[in-house]
Amino acid sequence: MSAKVHLCYPHGKYKALTMSYDDAVEADKRLVNIFNRHGIKGTFHLNSGLFGQAGARRRLTEEEAVALYQGHEVSAHTLTHPSIARCPREQMVHEVMEDRKNLERLFGYTVRGMSYPNGSYSEQLKEMLPHLGIEYARVVQTTGSFSLPDDWLEWKATCHHKQQLMEHAETFVGIDKPQHLILMYVWGHSYEFDQDNNWELIEQFCEFVGGREEIWYATNIEIVDYFKAYRQLRFSAGMEFVYNPTAQSVWIRADEAVIEVKSGQQVTLV
Ligand SMILES: [Zn+2]
């Protein structure tokens, strides 16, 4: 009788938290500082054509952005923030690819995700994104749940931070079902905390959910990469063993045992 196998997050965890903040404005400095104090990871979706733009919501300069987002993920948000679903194809390609090129030149790694500017997307754009090297894209609609997306190119968060953030956090922390794999995903704009004068909300949230042994604090792309690695595991037909051909460890639960299947290793399951 072969083992019953389930995917776990790294180190056998079953809860993950990820954050997503757009537009690279000055208030991100305060937000990143709060995340860093509590070990929380975020993904920051940047418009590289708007760096340094002045105004009520001043945009970070390139130098500020490079210094600020260390340890977090930088991801695309198009070059200039158009309502992209209404743009010609040629312009869609330009807006995504030029943003990628600029961000990759600045940050030194491949940018493979994005969030849709103004929440604007279409089937046509979604079909193009994989050809532009984009592996996930966040929308503005939310689920109110802790489920994983069916479609990485239409990734819905659990909530915007204005949507009962602490209630969702309490539910998330209170869940005790290791047989499920759950994700809490929060999105927003840091300037909204200035506008609404409620920085204490995100302080309170990060203090409450941060620093917990049972939670994996991940960027958006780390979650995508982890699931892709899992999909590449090669299980034997009879589930006696599994081989991991990827460059990263994947953790599985085989009956009650948590097993790390390391890169390039074959592990016996029974
Ligand atoms: Zn935006």
Residues whose N, C-alpha, C, O or C-beta is under 5 A from the ligand:
A	BS01	ZN	D22 D23 P117 N118
